[in-house]
Amino acid sequence: MIQELPAWLDSHNIDYRIVDTEVVDIPGFGRLFTADLSGVDSIFRGEGDNPVFNLMERPEVLMEEGIFHVAFPFGRNWYYYDLRETFRFNILKYIGRPKPPKHDIPFVNLGIHTPYELLNASGSLETWCRKAKWLGHTAVGICDRNTMAATLNLQKECAKAGLKHVFGYTLTMLHDDEPVEVKIYALNDDGLHNLLRIQRAVMVDSEQNVLGYDRLLACAAGCVLVFATGSACWMTSHPRHVERIRQGFEAVYYQVDGSEYKADRIDRERLLALKHYFEKCYDAATDTYAVEPVLITDCYYPDRDDAVSKIVLNKIASGAAHGQSDDQYFKSVDEHYDTLRPLFSDRWDFDTLFRRMCRHTVEIAGRADAAFETGRMFMPEYGMREEERVKYGDRRTMFLRLLDEGLAAKVPTPEHERYQERLDEEVYIIESTDNVDYFLVQWDMVREAHRRGIATGIGRGSAGGSLVAYLLGITSIDPLKYGLIFSRFLVPERCGLNWKEKITVLAPDVPLPVGERYVEITMNGATYRLCRDARLRVIRDGEELTVYADELIRGDEILFDRRDLLWNLKECAIHESEL
């Protein structure tokens, strides 16, 4: 059995040293005992209620010798488990450290496609980050086609792994009916906002899921553009358009894909495009390129032996398994080098060129600081259409009017009083927790789905207990008819919020009734309005007190916790006409 393990370790580039016929030492990980399961019917045996690994040797003996891991084959893979922990399968990958590279060149993988690119890629974000960390990378970048669904989770996984994240997006640009494949990477928050605009333009505004050339230029700020390998002919045919792109974007590159190029496969076109680029875009006299090359390999699975997963996903998606390479995986620098070197003749200083292409990946990652703010909840604000502003004036009025219309349409007149009582209760809680926009957004989404002929369900989970959701048409369940309660869906306590009586701040679009008085306070240059009977915790003369807002005096230190500030305080723009 020990003879088979080195072959597995070699195939996965794991550094190791054979100690004896049963033990392998893996630097940075520890010694690994190879379990001999020959002649064993099962890898588990029963010991009371808990099955244990069918290990002939006693774990205590191994641990006394400083051996804490046991390796064993299962199916086509090798696994290990830690003797100090409850048994679990851990695939024997990304442990210890890789074998010393032949080419120690800094590099960042910017070409990862995640499972969020549905039915086209595999490998969890945790796995991608784990392999990047194992290879010694400092960052990872994703470039899913037509989706940004993975971005936030990538940011979280990179943070846990101690890696920097790079947000990217693959799309088709349309210029004079000619499709041009590009990748866009966000460098800063402006770039991230533009990526989101691109996502909307591609997936909402375009029936063909493409982005027009002019629209692309309008979303250039804070972003890096990379022309895909197959775009070389368009680049050389439209130098002035390339120059406009260069002026709009922070940087522009050409993608050199480190996957295999074989003339007898679908890679032929990419090979010809690559040849065209290096013939037409390079000036040997000045050692410059019309567009700088960058090494970005489109990766759809973490390891070569995962290639079957893409075939299966494509089969599910289209009913046919596409002819494709098994080479679209997360490669090491040495693997990239070995793939690309045969494509270049001796007239090229390939080592220098390769370092140049790798360096650009590090430069992009080094400049990429775009990130989502996390740690608190953000509620999207419903964007009123012009006709809605004319009809309703503000969002709160629109929300209440829509409820009145729903009540009149769905509830018999004799029942109005009973339903109105429940409605007032729900509206009170919704406004207290600042969720008016949430319901308006949901109302708009369901309405648009119905307009497009998209079927929606009658309701899901605790949302069925909301009369507001029913009257707005979000759900089709009358909660009063079936005795459903709103509190399962939303109460301030479930959200860790405070009730309206404790802190009440008037939102900017809530008009004050004639004669209504309020208290204004200024903190850190921001002005807030509070109802006079809003209760606040303050420190006054070193003593903690609970006072009403109209009892505040200069010098009071208001004890707002994070939730108070998030959910209950609305900063207002104060106009002279309102004072």
C-alpha positions as CSV (number, residue, x, y, z in Angstrom):
1,M,0.0,0.0,0.0
2,I,2.9,2.4,0.8
3,Q,4.0,2.0,-2.8
4,E,0.8,3.5,-4.1
5,L,0.8,6.6,-1.8
6,P,3.9,8.3,-3.3
7,A,2.3,8.1,-6.7
8,W,-0.7,10.0,-5.4
9,L,1.5,12.5,-3.6
10,D,3.6,13.0,-6.8
11,S,0.5,13.5,-8.9
12,H,-0.6,16.3,-6.5
13,N,2.8,17.9,-6.2
14,I,3.0,17.3,-2.5
15,D,6.5,17.3,-1.0
16,Y,7.2,14.2,1.1
17,R,9.9,11.8,2.5
18,I,9.4,8.1,3.0
19,V,10.3,7.1,6.5
20,D,9.7,3.3,6.4
21,T,7.3,0.8,4.8
22,E,4.3,2.3,6.6
23,V,5.1,6.0,7.3
24,V,5.5,9.0,5.1
25,D,6.8,12.3,6.5
26,I,5.2,15.4,4.9
27,P,7.1,18.7,5.8
28,G,4.8,21.3,7.3
29,F,2.1,18.6,8.1
30,G,3.7,15.7,10.0
31,R,4.1,12.0,9.6
32,L,1.4,10.0,7.9
33,F,0.7,6.4,8.7
34,T,-0.6,4.3,5.7
35,A,-3.4,2.0,6.8
36,D,-3.3,-1.5,5.3
37,L,-6.9,-2.4,4.5
38,S,-6.2,-5.4,2.4
39,G,-8.3,-8.3,3.4
40,V,-10.6,-6.0,5.4
41,D,-14.3,-6.2,4.4
42,S,-15.1,-2.6,5.7
43,I,-13.0,0.4,6.6
44,F,-15.2,0.7,9.7
45,R,-15.9,-1.7,12.6
46,G,-18.5,-1.4,15.3
47,E,-17.6,-0.4,18.8
48,G,-20.8,0.2,20.7
49,D,-22.9,2.9,19.1
50,N,-19.9,4.6,17.4
51,P,-18.3,2.9,14.4
52,V,-14.5,3.5,14.3
53,F,-11.9,3.2,11.6
54,N,-10.8,-0.4,11.1
55,L,-7.2,0.3,12.0
56,M,-5.2,-2.7,13.1
57,E,-2.8,-0.6,15.1
58,R,-3.9,1.0,18.3
59,P,-4.1,4.8,17.8
60,E,-2.4,5.3,21.2
61,V,0.7,3.5,19.9
62,L,0.9,5.7,16.8
63,M,0.4,8.9,18.7
64,E,3.2,7.9,21.2
65,E,5.4,7.8,18.1
66,G,4.4,11.3,17.0
67,I,2.1,10.0,14.2
68,F,-1.3,11.8,14.3
69,H,-2.6,11.1,10.8
70,V,-3.7,8.0,9.0
71,A,-4.0,7.8,5.2
72,F,-6.1,5.3,3.3
73,P,-7.4,4.8,-0.2
74,F,-11.2,5.0,-0.9
75,G,-12.5,4.8,-4.5
76,R,-10.1,6.7,-6.8
77,N,-8.8,9.0,-4.1
78,W,-6.7,9.0,-1.0
79,Y,-8.0,10.3,2.3
80,Y,-6.7,10.9,5.8
81,Y,-8.0,11.5,9.2
82,D,-6.6,12.9,12.4
83,L,-6.4,10.5,15.3
84,R,-7.0,13.3,17.8
85,E,-10.4,14.1,16.3
86,T,-13.6,12.4,15.6
87,F,-13.2,10.4,12.4
88,R,-14.0,12.2,9.1
89,F,-12.9,12.0,5.5
90,N,-10.2,14.6,4.5
91,I,-9.0,14.3,0.9
92,L,-5.3,14.1,0.7
93,K,-4.7,17.4,-1.1
94,Y,-3.2,20.8,-0.2
95,I,-1.4,19.5,2.9
96,G,2.1,20.3,3.9
97,R,3.6,22.3,1.1
98,P,4.1,21.7,-2.7
99,K,7.4,20.5,-4.0
100,P,10.0,23.3,-4.6
101,P,9.1,25.1,-7.8
102,K,11.5,25.2,-10.8
103,H,10.3,28.7,-11.4
104,D,9.8,30.7,-8.3
105,I,7.8,33.6,-9.8
106,P,5.1,35.6,-8.0
107,F,1.7,34.9,-9.6
108,V,-2.0,35.4,-8.8
109,N,-4.7,33.3,-10.3
110,L,-7.3,35.8,-11.7
111,G,-9.2,33.3,-13.8
112,I,-11.3,31.3,-11.4
113,H,-14.9,30.4,-12.4
114,T,-17.0,29.4,-9.4
115,P,-20.0,27.1,-9.0
116,Y,-22.1,30.4,-8.9
117,E,-21.6,30.3,-12.7
118,L,-24.3,27.7,-12.8
119,L,-23.7,24.4,-14.6
120,N,-20.3,25.3,-15.9
121,A,-17.9,25.3,-13.0
122,S,-17.2,23.3,-9.8
123,G,-15.1,23.6,-6.6
124,S,-16.2,25.4,-3.5
125,L,-14.8,28.8,-2.7
126,E,-13.1,27.3,0.4
127,T,-11.3,24.8,-1.9
128,W,-10.1,27.5,-4.3
129,C,-8.8,29.6,-1.5
130,R,-7.2,26.6,0.2
131,K,-5.3,25.6,-3.0
132,A,-4.2,29.2,-3.6
133,K,-2.9,29.4,0.0
134,W,-1.1,26.1,-0.4
135,L,0.6,27.2,-3.6
136,G,1.9,30.3,-1.8
137,H,-0.4,32.9,-3.6
138,T,-1.3,36.1,-1.9
139,A,-4.6,36.6,-3.6
140,V,-7.3,35.0,-5.8
141,G,-9.5,36.5,-8.4
142,I,-12.7,35.3,-9.9
143,C,-14.2,36.0,-13.3
144,D,-17.5,34.3,-13.5
145,R,-19.5,34.9,-16.7
146,N,-22.5,37.1,-16.3
147,T,-22.8,36.8,-12.6
148,M,-21.4,38.4,-9.4
149,A,-23.2,36.0,-7.1
150,A,-19.9,34.7,-5.7
151,T,-18.3,38.0,-4.8
152,L,-19.4,38.5,-1.2
153,N,-18.7,34.9,-0.2
154,L,-15.3,35.1,-1.9
155,Q,-14.5,38.1,0.2
156,K,-15.4,36.2,3.3
157,E,-13.5,33.0,2.4
158,C,-10.4,35.0,1.4
159,A,-10.5,36.9,4.7
160,K,-10.6,33.5,6.6
161,A,-7.7,32.2,4.5
162,G,-5.6,35.3,4.8
163,L,-5.8,36.1,1.1
164,K,-6.6,39.2,-0.8
165,H,-9.7,39.0,-3.1
166,V,-10.1,40.3,-6.6
167,F,-13.6,40.8,-8.1
168,G,-13.8,40.0,-11.8
169,Y,-16.5,39.6,-14.4
170,T,-16.5,37.9,-17.8
171,L,-18.9,39.2,-20.5
172,T,-19.5,39.7,-24.2
173,M,-19.1,43.2,-25.4
174,L,-21.0,44.0,-28.6
175,H,-19.5,46.4,-31.1
176,D,-21.2,46.9,-34.5
177,D,-22.9,43.5,-34.0
178,E,-19.4,41.9,-33.5
179,P,-19.0,40.1,-30.2
180,V,-15.8,40.7,-28.2
181,E,-15.0,38.7,-25.1
182,V,-13.6,40.7,-22.2
183,K,-13.0,40.5,-18.5
184,I,-13.4,43.4,-16.1
185,Y,-11.7,43.6,-12.7
186,A,-12.7,46.1,-10.0
187,L,-9.8,48.0,-8.4
188,N,-11.8,50.2,-5.9
189,D,-15.3,50.9,-4.7
190,D,-16.0,52.9,-7.9
191,G,-15.0,49.9,-9.9
192,L,-17.2,47.6,-7.8
193,H,-20.2,49.9,-8.4
194,N,-19.4,49.8,-12.1
195,L,-19.3,46.0,-12.0
196,L,-22.7,46.0,-10.5
197,R,-23.9,48.4,-13.2
198,I,-22.4,46.1,-15.8
199,Q,-24.1,43.1,-14.2
200,R,-27.5,44.9,-14.4
201,A,-26.9,46.0,-18.0
202,V,-26.0,42.5,-19.1
203,M,-28.6,40.4,-17.2
204,V,-31.5,42.8,-17.0
205,D,-31.3,45.4,-19.8
206,S,-30.1,43.1,-22.5
207,E,-32.1,40.3,-23.9
208,Q,-29.0,38.8,-25.5
209,N,-27.0,39.2,-22.3
210,V,-24.4,41.4,-23.9
211,L,-23.0,44.9,-23.2
212,G,-22.7,47.6,-25.8
213,Y,-19.4,49.3,-26.5
214,D,-20.5,52.7,-25.4
215,R,-22.2,51.3,-22.2
216,L,-18.9,49.6,-21.4
217,L,-17.0,52.8,-21.7
218,A,-19.5,54.5,-19.3
219,C,-18.6,51.9,-16.6
220,A,-14.8,52.1,-17.0
221,A,-13.9,54.1,-13.9
222,G,-12.0,52.1,-11.2
223,C,-11.7,49.0,-13.4
224,V,-9.2,47.0,-15.4
225,L,-10.2,45.5,-18.7
226,V,-8.6,42.3,-20.1
227,F,-9.3,41.3,-23.7
228,A,-9.9,37.6,-23.9
229,T,-7.6,35.5,-26.0
230,G,-10.0,35.3,-29.0
231,S,-10.3,39.1,-29.2
232,A,-6.9,39.7,-30.8
233,C,-8.3,40.3,-34.3
234,W,-10.8,42.8,-33.1
235,M,-8.1,44.7,-31.2
236,T,-5.8,45.0,-34.2
237,S,-8.7,46.0,-36.5
238,H,-9.9,48.8,-34.2
239,P,-6.9,50.6,-32.7
240,R,-8.8,53.8,-32.1
241,H,-11.5,52.0,-30.1
242,V,-8.8,50.2,-28.1
243,E,-7.2,53.6,-27.4
244,R,-10.6,54.9,-26.1
245,I,-10.9,51.9,-23.9
246,R,-7.3,52.5,-22.6
247,Q,-8.2,56.1,-21.8
248,G,-11.3,55.1,-19.9
249,F,-10.1,52.1,-17.9
250,E,-7.3,52.2,-15.2
251,A,-5.4,49.6,-17.3
252,V,-5.9,47.3,-20.3
253,Y,-4.4,43.9,-20.9
254,Y,-4.6,41.0,-23.3
255,Q,-5.3,37.6,-21.8
256,V,-2.8,34.8,-22.5
257,D,-4.5,31.6,-21.4
258,G,-2.2,29.0,-19.8
259,S,-4.5,26.1,-20.8
260,E,-3.3,23.6,-23.4
261,Y,-3.5,24.8,-27.0
262,K,-3.9,21.9,-29.5
263,A,-4.6,22.5,-33.1
264,D,-6.7,19.4,-33.5
265,R,-9.2,20.5,-30.8
266,I,-11.5,23.4,-30.2
267,D,-8.5,25.3,-29.0
268,R,-7.4,25.9,-32.6
269,E,-9.0,29.3,-32.8
270,R,-7.5,30.5,-29.5
271,L,-4.1,29.3,-30.7
272,L,-4.4,31.2,-34.0
273,A,-5.6,34.3,-32.0
274,L,-2.6,34.1,-29.7
275,K,-0.3,33.8,-32.7
276,H,-2.0,36.8,-34.3
277,Y,-1.5,38.9,-31.1
278,F,2.2,38.3,-30.8
279,E,2.8,38.9,-34.5
280,K,0.8,42.1,-34.7
281,C,0.8,43.7,-31.2
282,Y,4.5,43.5,-30.3
283,D,7.2,46.0,-31.3
284,A,10.6,44.3,-30.9
285,A,12.5,47.5,-31.4
286,T,11.0,49.1,-28.3
287,D,10.0,45.9,-26.5
288,T,6.4,47.2,-26.1
289,Y,3.0,45.8,-26.8
290,A,-0.1,47.6,-28.1
291,V,-1.8,45.9,-25.2
292,E,0.2,44.3,-22.4
293,P,-0.1,40.5,-22.1
294,V,-1.2,39.0,-18.8
295,L,-1.3,35.4,-17.8
296,I,-4.9,34.5,-16.9
297,T,-6.1,30.9,-17.3
298,D,-9.8,30.3,-17.2
299,C,-10.2,27.7,-14.4
300,Y,-13.4,25.8,-14.0
301,Y,-12.3,23.2,-11.5
302,P,-9.5,23.0,-8.9
303,D,-7.5,20.0,-10.1
304,R,-7.1,18.1,-13.3
305,D,-8.9,15.0,-11.9
306,D,-11.9,17.2,-11.4
307,A,-12.4,17.8,-15.1
308,V,-15.2,15.2,-15.3
309,S,-17.3,17.5,-13.1
310,K,-17.5,20.1,-15.9
311,I,-18.5,17.5,-18.4
312,V,-21.3,16.4,-16.1
313,L,-22.4,20.0,-15.5
314,N,-22.4,20.8,-19.2
315,K,-24.4,17.6,-19.9
316,I,-27.0,18.7,-17.4
317,A,-27.1,22.2,-18.8
318,S,-27.4,21.4,-22.5
319,G,-28.0,17.7,-22.8
320,A,-24.7,17.2,-24.5
321,A,-21.2,16.9,-23.2
322,H,-19.0,19.4,-25.0
323,G,-15.7,18.5,-26.4
324,Q,-13.3,20.1,-24.0
325,S,-9.9,20.0,-22.5
326,D,-9.1,18.5,-19.1
327,D,-6.6,21.3,-18.7
328,Q,-8.8,24.1,-17.3
329,Y,-7.7,23.7,-13.7
330,F,-5.8,25.8,-11.1
331,K,-2.2,25.3,-12.2
332,S,1.0,26.1,-10.5
333,V,3.5,28.5,-12.1
334,D,5.6,25.6,-13.3
335,E,2.6,24.0,-15.0
336,H,1.8,27.3,-16.7
337,Y,5.4,27.6,-17.8
338,D,5.5,24.1,-19.2
339,T,2.2,24.6,-21.1
340,L,3.2,27.9,-22.8
341,R,6.9,27.4,-23.4
342,P,6.5,25.0,-26.5
343,L,4.3,27.7,-28.2
344,F,7.2,30.2,-28.5
345,S,10.2,29.9,-30.8
346,D,13.8,30.6,-29.7
347,R,13.5,34.2,-31.1
348,W,11.5,35.0,-28.0
349,D,13.1,35.5,-24.6
350,F,10.4,33.4,-23.1
351,D,11.6,33.5,-19.5
352,T,11.5,37.3,-19.5
353,L,8.1,37.3,-21.3
354,F,6.7,34.8,-18.8
355,R,7.8,36.8,-15.8
356,R,6.3,39.9,-17.4
357,M,2.9,38.2,-17.8
358,C,2.9,36.9,-14.2
359,R,4.0,40.3,-12.9
360,H,0.9,41.9,-14.3
361,T,-1.4,39.5,-12.3
362,V,0.4,40.6,-9.1
363,E,0.0,44.3,-10.1
364,I,-3.7,43.9,-10.6
365,A,-4.2,42.1,-7.3
366,G,-2.0,44.7,-5.5
367,R,-4.2,47.5,-6.8
368,A,-7.5,45.8,-6.1
369,D,-9.1,47.1,-2.9
370,A,-12.8,46.9,-3.8
371,A,-14.8,45.3,-1.0
372,F,-18.3,45.1,0.4
373,E,-18.9,46.6,3.8
374,T,-19.9,43.7,6.1
375,G,-20.9,43.3,9.7
376,R,-24.3,45.1,9.5
377,M,-27.5,44.8,7.5
378,F,-28.2,47.1,4.5
379,M,-31.7,47.6,3.3
380,P,-32.0,48.7,-0.3
381,E,-34.0,51.8,-0.9
382,Y,-36.9,51.5,-3.3
383,G,-36.3,53.7,-6.3
384,M,-39.5,55.4,-7.1
385,R,-40.4,55.9,-10.8
386,E,-41.3,59.4,-12.0
387,E,-45.0,58.5,-12.4
388,E,-45.0,57.1,-8.8
389,R,-43.5,60.3,-7.5
390,V,-46.2,62.3,-9.2
391,K,-49.0,60.0,-7.9
392,Y,-47.8,59.3,-4.4
393,G,-45.1,61.9,-3.5
394,D,-42.9,59.8,-1.2
395,R,-42.3,56.1,-0.5
396,R,-44.2,56.0,2.8
397,T,-47.3,57.5,1.2
398,M,-47.0,55.0,-1.7
399,F,-46.7,52.1,0.7
400,L,-49.8,53.1,2.7
401,R,-51.8,53.9,-0.5
402,L,-51.0,50.5,-2.0
403,L,-52.2,48.8,1.2
404,D,-55.4,50.8,1.1
405,E,-55.9,49.7,-2.5
406,G,-55.2,46.1,-1.6
407,L,-57.6,46.2,1.3
408,A,-60.4,47.6,-0.9
409,A,-59.8,45.0,-3.6
410,K,-59.3,41.9,-1.5
411,V,-61.3,42.3,1.7
412,P,-65.2,42.5,1.9
413,T,-66.4,45.8,3.2
414,P,-67.9,44.4,6.4
415,E,-64.5,42.9,7.3
416,H,-62.6,46.1,6.8
417,E,-62.5,47.2,10.5
418,R,-61.1,43.8,11.7
419,Y,-58.5,43.7,8.9
420,Q,-57.6,47.4,9.5
421,E,-56.8,46.7,13.1
422,R,-54.4,43.9,12.1
423,L,-53.0,46.1,9.3
424,D,-52.3,49.0,11.7
425,E,-50.3,46.7,14.0
426,E,-48.2,45.3,11.1
427,V,-47.6,48.7,9.6
428,Y,-46.5,50.0,13.0
429,I,-43.9,47.3,13.4
430,I,-42.7,47.6,9.7
431,E,-42.2,51.3,10.1
432,S,-40.5,50.9,13.5
433,T,-38.0,48.5,12.1
434,D,-37.4,50.6,8.9
435,N,-38.7,47.8,6.6
436,V,-41.0,49.9,4.3
437,D,-38.5,49.7,1.5
438,Y,-38.1,46.0,1.9
439,F,-41.8,45.4,1.2
440,L,-41.8,47.9,-1.7
441,V,-38.9,46.1,-3.3
442,Q,-40.6,42.7,-2.9
443,W,-43.9,44.1,-4.3
444,D,-42.0,45.5,-7.3
445,M,-40.3,42.1,-8.0
446,V,-43.5,40.1,-7.8
447,R,-45.3,42.6,-10.0
448,E,-42.6,42.4,-12.6
449,A,-42.6,38.6,-12.5
450,H,-46.4,38.6,-13.1
451,R,-45.9,41.1,-16.0
452,R,-43.5,38.8,-17.6
453,G,-45.7,35.8,-17.1
454,I,-43.4,34.2,-14.5
455,A,-45.2,32.1,-12.0
456,T,-44.8,32.9,-8.3
457,G,-45.7,30.8,-5.3
458,I,-48.5,31.5,-2.9
459,G,-46.0,32.3,-0.2
460,R,-43.1,30.7,1.7
461,G,-42.5,30.1,5.3
462,S,-43.4,32.8,7.9
463,A,-44.1,35.4,5.2
464,G,-47.6,33.7,4.9
465,G,-48.4,35.4,8.3
466,S,-48.1,38.9,6.9
467,L,-51.3,40.7,6.0
468,V,-49.2,43.5,4.4
469,A,-47.6,40.9,2.1
470,Y,-51.0,39.6,1.1
471,L,-52.5,43.0,0.4
472,L,-49.5,44.0,-1.7
473,G,-49.8,40.8,-3.7
474,I,-46.5,39.4,-2.6
475,T,-48.2,36.3,-1.2
476,S,-51.6,34.8,-2.0
477,I,-52.5,33.7,1.6
478,D,-55.0,35.6,3.7
479,P,-53.5,35.3,7.2
480,L,-56.6,36.2,9.0
481,K,-58.7,33.6,7.2
482,Y,-56.3,30.9,8.4
483,G,-55.4,32.3,11.8
484,L,-51.7,33.0,10.9
485,I,-49.7,35.4,13.1
486,F,-47.4,38.2,12.0
487,S,-45.0,37.8,14.8
488,R,-43.5,34.6,13.3
489,F,-42.5,36.8,10.3
490,L,-41.3,40.0,11.9
491,V,-41.0,41.4,15.4
492,P,-38.3,43.8,16.6
493,E,-37.0,41.3,19.2
494,R,-36.4,38.6,16.5
495,C,-34.1,41.1,14.7
496,G,-32.4,42.4,17.8
497,L,-34.2,45.7,17.3
498,N,-35.7,48.3,19.7
499,W,-39.3,49.3,19.8
500,K,-40.5,52.6,18.4
501,E,-41.2,54.1,21.9
502,K,-37.5,53.7,22.9
503,I,-36.0,55.6,20.0
504,T,-38.1,57.1,17.3
505,V,-36.5,59.0,14.5
506,L,-38.6,60.5,11.7
507,A,-37.4,59.5,8.3
508,P,-36.6,62.2,5.7
509,D,-39.7,61.3,3.7
510,V,-42.2,61.2,6.6
511,P,-44.0,64.5,6.7
512,L,-44.7,66.1,10.1
513,P,-48.4,66.8,10.9
514,V,-49.2,70.4,11.5
515,G,-48.4,71.3,15.1
516,E,-46.2,68.2,15.6
517,R,-43.1,69.0,17.5
518,Y,-39.8,67.1,17.5
519,V,-36.4,67.3,19.0
520,E,-33.3,67.9,16.8
521,I,-29.9,66.6,17.9
522,T,-26.5,67.0,16.2
523,M,-23.8,64.3,16.5
524,N,-20.6,64.3,14.6
525,G,-21.9,66.9,12.2
526,A,-25.1,65.0,11.4
527,T,-28.6,66.1,12.4
528,Y,-31.3,63.8,13.6
529,R,-34.9,64.3,14.5
530,L,-36.5,62.4,17.3
531,C,-40.1,62.3,18.6
532,R,-40.4,64.2,22.0
533,D,-41.4,61.0,23.8
534,A,-38.5,58.9,22.4
535,R,-36.7,57.3,25.4
536,L,-32.9,57.4,25.4
537,R,-30.2,56.1,27.7
538,V,-27.7,58.9,28.6
539,I,-24.8,59.6,30.9
540,R,-25.3,62.9,32.7
541,D,-22.7,64.0,35.3
542,G,-21.3,60.5,35.4
543,E,-24.6,58.9,36.1
544,E,-26.6,56.7,33.6
545,L,-30.2,57.8,33.2
546,T,-33.2,57.1,31.0
547,V,-34.8,60.3,29.7
548,Y,-37.2,61.5,27.1
549,A,-35.9,63.2,24.1
550,D,-37.4,66.6,25.1
551,E,-35.5,66.2,28.5
552,L,-32.1,66.2,26.8
553,I,-29.6,68.9,27.9
554,R,-26.3,70.0,26.4
555,G,-23.5,67.7,27.5
556,D,-25.6,64.5,27.7
557,E,-23.8,61.5,26.3
558,I,-26.4,59.4,24.4
559,L,-25.7,55.6,24.7
560,F,-26.6,54.3,21.3
561,D,-25.7,50.7,20.6
562,R,-24.9,49.5,17.1
563,R,-28.4,48.3,16.5
564,D,-29.9,51.6,17.5
565,L,-27.7,53.5,15.0
566,L,-28.4,51.0,12.3
567,W,-32.1,50.4,12.5
568,N,-33.6,53.3,14.3
569,L,-31.6,56.5,13.4
570,K,-32.2,58.1,10.1
571,E,-29.9,60.9,9.2
572,C,-31.9,63.8,7.7
573,A,-31.0,66.5,5.2
574,I,-32.2,69.6,6.9
575,H,-33.4,72.4,4.7
576,E,-33.9,76.0,5.7
577,S,-37.6,75.9,4.8
578,E,-38.1,73.2,7.4
579,L,-36.5,75.0,10.3
